[in-house]
Structure formats: structure tokens, C-alpha cells
Amino acid sequence: GPYQLPLDAMRALERYERVYVWLDDNHQGAAAAELITRKLGVDRCLVVHTKGGDPQGPKSASIALARGLDLTSILERSRPVQHDKVLDFSALREAVKFEVTNPDLIRGVESTDLPGWNASFKGLRPGELTILSGATGSGKTTVISQMSLDFCKSGVSTLWGSFEIPNVRLATRMMSQFAKRDVSKAPGDIDYWSQKFEQLPMYFLKFHGSTNPDTVLETMRHAVYAYDVKHIIIDNLQFMMSMQAKGMDKYDAQDAAIATFRQFATDEGVHITVVAHLRKDQPASDVDINSIFGSAKVTQEADNVVILQRHGNSDSKVRCLNVLKNRFDGTLGKVYISYNPETLGFTEIPAPRKRKSIKIIKSAVRLSMADRLVAEAEAGGSFEDLIDEQGNERPLR
């Protein structure tokens, strides 16, 4: 299971000058040991390597004890954590082996609500920065609250920074998504769902509107330290940065904030999702990775770029999650989702079928059977549906 070091345990260890960190001698244990030593202080921590460099050695202390090995000698071989900016291959060997032999596990935590999303995005991975963008009113907050809740139910401790929507309103929406029905229509069930929701590792930043990024960063660092947060959502970047700078300086300030989040995700091993606006002058039909508000640095720093687009007319409930950048393995793609007002969330749907228009001439009524079948296949419907009794083309719906 996941390694966690409660805040009370860290306080209890403060009086010790030397701390031995003894976890499983594998990829997960090494990553957790690095995190714990950073929390406790690398200068006073030694990491115990049970295998001692032997691939066939015992993975854990309990296995070593069962084999009758001398635990004292294993402790004496413990070493301090290497400098975090210098590595040799021996430090990477287990991680490389783990990636090669466990391709499914390194994909990250997968979505259960939107299984098709996993085909492109490949899961929520630590140490990455994701930019989610879309037009105003397209449903960015709705979809990211649903997805963050999905990951949270899988055990991913989550920190929500909602700078646009008050926390009470956001939590009410998320509880309805959690219950898969509008809880405001059933006030008698609110205590039941509140108790269920409270058991999730979900936390909220107590900020709203314009906020200094350094203040946000300091609070994020505390949440990672105290609550082992693994996923942080910033919704949205423009609201957080409003009034922080004017004119062209606002682009520099936004770039600095993105760079800070990028570095924080890497250093702390957390996934950060930043919601950003599209440029106001961008036509909906021409939206691409360059349509996101700000300079190119926003998308350059990101590991993943996703744009939520409306499919069809302005009244359509269908949306498209378009993965335009994926640094993990380069897979891109679209996932179509439909809004369900009963659950206040989105449901994955098949890609809408595109009908091709073909030119029908009057003599087409005398086409051979083979040509008629080809025309039907290209048009996506029955040939008789495409022409009237006089052989004229019917308008496509």
C-alpha cells in the first residue's frame, strides 16, 4: 500500500539525531524513502537497503528476519540519500527495471468514470503539470472536479484551489457528483452524503480571487508535508493572477507562476492541474495548443495540454476532451463526453458519427446496385433517403 508518515509521527521523531528509514527495497520503497527523508531532514536520515545490492536479496526486513540474516549488519550498510542533483546508474537501476517490467503501473492512477480517457492520457502521474483549457462556459470546472473526485476515490489525496468559485459552492457540486444525484433536491440525505464525502482525502485552499503565488505555494507545500497531497488543482490561473500585474507584465507574472508550479510538481512528486482560459480572440473552430491565454511558456512547461471543446451547436451537451500534448508517451486523442444534469457530471459517449455529403445528380436513380451501395456507405444512410422521387438531392440533416 501507499507509504504515509503522519504529522504526529514526524513530531515524535524531532528529538532524534539519527533516523533509519527502512522500507521495502524496491522502486516504490525507494521513492517513499526519498520523500520521508526530505520531510525528516536528509542530514540526519540513513536509508536501509535490505538487498545490499544483491538482486536476489530480501526485499523487506521481515523477509530478512525469516531467512535468519543479521539485521544489525544490514543496518550498518545503510547510507545517506544521494545528492538530489547527482545520480549514477545504480540509483536508477531498480526504477528502470520497474518501468520495463510494470508498464501498466507507471501509467499512473486511471479514471474509472471516463475509461476512454485512459487510452490517451494514460493516468494521473506524480511529478507532472497538466494544463486544462477551454472556452468560457464549456464546463472546465465541472469536468475537472469530477475527475479529481474520481482519482480521490482511488486514494489520491487531493488539494483544491478554487479561485473563481467559492469553496462551499464547489463542495456542494462535488458532493452531488459523488452521490451521482443533485443533493439539493434531497435535503434529508445531506448528512449521509456529507459523512461519506468527509471520509475522502480531499482538502481545499482557503483563497478566492487574486492571490500572491508565493502564498499559494507556501500553503501547497504545507499540504504536501502534512497531508501527503498527491494532486493539486489550480482553478483558474487567470483569477489567481488577476491584479498581480498590469500590461505586458501580467504575462511575465503568469509565466513565473507556471514555472514555479512546474518546479514544485517535480520537487514534491505531485501532479498539478492548472485550469487556464483560451484567448478571447480565438475562433472556436481554430482552437489548438497555441490558443491558450498567455505566452508559449504555459504550454512549453506543461507535460500535458488538454482543451475542452463544445461539440455541435451552443445548446449541445456534448463536449470533447482533446489531448494535444502528452509528454509521457506522445499519445494524443479525443474523448467525447455528454453532460448529465441529473448527476451534475459528464458521461463518456462514443464519438459522434460524421456523415459525408456526396453530390447526387438526377441520373443517379439509374445507378447500378454496386454504385448505389457505395453511395449509401459514403453518405452514412440509405440511398433512398438522399434523393426524392424526381432524383433531386434531399437536404442532409
N, C-alpha and C positions, 0 to 999 in steps of 0.2 A: 504493500500500500504506500501512499504518499508519506514522506518524512515531514514531520512538523515539530517545531520547537516552541512550545507555548511561552508567552511572555513571562509567566511566573517562574518557569524553569530557568530562563535567562537571568532573571534577577537573583535566583538562588545560586547561580554559578559565578556571580560577580566577585565573590571573595576569594576565588581560587586563582593562583598564579599560573597553573598549568592545567589544561583541559585536553583529554584524549578523546578524539571523535572516532568512534568505532561503529561503522555501518557496514552493510554488505559490500564486499569488494567487487562491484560491478559498475556498469555505466550509471545506473540510477543512484546508487550509493555514493559514487564519486561526485556527481553533480550536487546531491544533497549535502555532502560533507563540505564542499566548497561554499555553499550558501550558509551553512551553520557556522563555519569558521569566520566568515565575514561578519556575521551577527555578533559572535562572541569576541572577536578580535584575533586577527591572524597571528599576531606576535606571541600569543600565549597558547595557541592550539597546535596539537600534533594529530595528524591523521594516521590511523592504523590501517595497514594494508595486510589483510589476513593471508592472501595468497603468496605474498612475498616474492612476486614476480613469476611464480610458477602457475601456468595456465590451468593445471590440474589441481592446484591447491584449494583449500577450503574457502568457500565464499563468505562464510559468516563465522562469528565467534562460537555459536552453538555447534556448528559442524566441526570446527577445530577442537572443541572440547570433547565431542563424541568420538573423534579419532584419537584422542589421548595426547594431543600435541601440547607443548609447553606454552601456555598463554603468556607467561612473563617474557619469554624470548620474542614472541610476536609483538608485544608491546614495545620492547626495546628497539625493534626495527621501524617504529613509527617515525614519520618525517613531517616537517612543517609543509604547509602549502607552498607550491612554487610561486614565484612572482607572476602576477596575473597577466603580464605583457610578454613573458618569455616562456616558450614551450619546446619540449623535444618530442620525438615521436612516441616515446614510451608513455607520455602523458595523454597522447591521443589514441593509443593502440586499442584500448578497450572500447572507446567511443566509436572508432572506425569499425571494429568488429560488430558492435551493436547495430550500427546503421545498416551494414551489409546483411546481417542475419535477421534483422527485425524491421523490414521495410514498412510494415503496416503500423508499427508502434511509433516510428519517428514522424508519421504524418500529423500527429497531434490529436487533440480531442475532437471527435467528429460530431456533427449535428445529427440529432435524432428527428427533429421537426422537419428538416429540409435535407433528405438523404441525397438528392441530386447535387446539392451544394458541395458535398464532399468530393465529387468527381473532379471538380475544377480547383476548389480551394485547398483540398486535402487535409482539412482540420485546423484547429487553433493551436499554434506552436509558440512556445516561450521564446522571448528574445526578438520578436518581430513587431514591426509597426505597420498597421493597416490604415489606409485612407478610404473612408466611405463617403461618397458624394452623390448628389442628385439635386434635381430642381426643387424649389420651394413647394411644399405640399405633396411631394411624391411619396412620403412615408418613411423617411430615413430613420427617425426616432423610433417609429413603431417596429420596423424590421430589426434594428439593432437591439432594442430592448427585448424582443422575442428571442433573438439569437443568443444574447448574453444570458438570458434566463435558461435557455436550453443548455448552454455549457455549464452554468452554475449548478443545475440539477445533476450534472455528471461529476460534480465535485470540484469544479474550478472556482476558487474563491475570487469574487468579483467586486471591483470598486467602481461605482458610477459617479461621474462628474457631469451633472446636468446644469449647464449654464444658461439654458434657454427656457426650460420647463421646471417649475417648482418641484421639489422632491416629493411632496405629498401627491401631486397630480401624477407624477411619473410612477410612484409606487402603487397608486390605485390602478393605473393601466396595467402594470406588470402583474399585479395580483389577479386581474381578470384574465390575462394571458396564461397565468399559472393555473387558474381554475378552469380555463377554456370556456368561460361564460362571463357575461357582464355582471360583476358582483354588486354593482349599484342597483340592479333590478331585484336583488335578493338580499336586503339588509340583514335578514335573520341569519344568514350564513357567514357574515363578515368575520365573526370571532373564530369560526372553524378555519377559514382560509387564512386569516391572519396568523393563527398558530402554526399552520403548515408553512406559510411563507417565511415566518421568523426562523424556522429551522435551516433555511438556506444560508450558505456563506456569502451573503450579499450585503454590501456596505455602500454608503452614499456620502459624497463630498458635500459639505455644508457651505457651498458657494453658489452664487447666482449672478449672472451678468458679468460685467467687466471685472477681471481678477488678475492680479500680477502672476505671471507664470512661475516665478520663483516661489511664491507662496503655495501655489498648487503643487509644485514639485516637492516641496518640503513635506506636505501632507501625504502625498503619494508615497514618499519614502518611509514615513511612519507606518502607513497601512501595510506596506510590504513587510516591514520589520515586525509589526505587532500581530498582524492577522494572516500572514503568508498569502497575500493577494497575488493572483497569477494573471488576472485580466483587468485592464483599466480602460474605461470608456470616457472619452472627452467629447461632449455633445453641447455645443459645437465650437470649433476653433474660432470662428468669427465673433461669436458672442463673448467668448472668454477674452479675446484680444481687443474688443471694442474700447475706444477711448484710451488705449495704451500708447498710441502714436498717431500722428496725422500725416496726410500727404503720402509721399513715397516712403516715408519712414515706417509706415504701417506694414509694408511688405517686408522690410528688414526685420521688424519685430516678429512678424509671423514666421519668417524663416528661422530666426533664432529659437523660437518656441518649438518648432518642428525638430530642429537639430537636437534640442535638449531632450525632447521625448524619445527621439531615436537612440540617443546615448543611454538614457535611463532604461529603455527596454533591453538593451544589450547588457548593461552592467548588472541589472537586477534580475534578469531572466524572466521577464514578464511580457505578456502580449498587450500592446496598447492599440486601441482602435480610436481613431480621430475622425469625427464627422466634420465635413467641410462643405461649403456652398460651391455651386457652379458659378462661373462668370455670368453676370446678368445679361450680357450682350450675346450670349451663345444660343443660337437656334437649337431647338430640341432635336432636330433631325441630324445635326452635325456634331453631337456630343462625342468627345473622345477623351483620351488621357490628358490632353492639353487644355481641356475645358474647365479644370478645377481652378477656383479663385486663388490668385497669388502667383508667385514666380514658379519656375520649373523645379525649384528645390523641394517643394512639397512632395511631388511625385518621385523625384530622384532619391530622396531619403527613405521613402516607403518601400517595404518589402512587397506589399500587396496594394493594389488600387482597384476599387470596386465602385461602379456607378449604378445607382438605382434609377431605372428609366421607366416611364409610363408607356404601356403598350396599347395602341389604339387611340380613341378619342379621349377628351378631357374627363368624360364620365366613366371611363373604363376602370374596373377594379383590378385589372391585370397589370402586373409590374414585371420588370426584367432585371435581375441582378447580373450585371455584366462585369466579369472579371477581366480587367485589362492589363494587369501586371501580377505576376506570381513568381517571386524570386526563388521559391523553394524548388520547383521543378519545371517552371515555364508553362504549365498548363493553363490555358485560357478557356473561356466558355461562358455561356449564358444559362441562367436558371430562371424559369418563369414561375411566378407566384401570383396568387389571387387573394385579395383581402376578404376576410370573413367578418362581417360586423357582429356576428354572434359571439365570437371568441376574441375580438379585437386584435386579431393576428392574421398572419399570412399562411396559406396552404400551397404547397408545391403542386403545379399542374404541368401536363405535357406542353411542349412547345406548340403555340398556335399554328395551324396548318396554313401555309400560304398557297393561294390559288393563282395559277398562272393564266394570264389573259392571252388568247390567241385570236388571230384575225380570221373571222368567218365570212366567207363570200357566198353569194346566192347559189352558186353551183355546188356548194358543199353538201347539199342534200343528196347529191348523186355520187358521193364518195363511196369507195369500196368499203367493205366491212373492216378490213385491216386498218385503213386510214381513219375510219370512224373511231376505232378503239384507241389509236394513237392520240387523236384529238381529245377524247374523253380523259385519257390519262394525263395529258399535259394541262388540261383545264381543271382537273380535280373534280369532275362531276359528269353527269350523264350528257351525252351529245344532244339529246332532245331538249335538255334544259338550256342549251346555249343558243338555240335558234327557234324562231317561231314557224308557223305553218307556211309562210311565204319564203322561208330561207333566210330571213333577216336575223342579225345578231341580237340576242337579248342582252340587256344590261346586266353586268355581274354585280351580285350583292356583296 
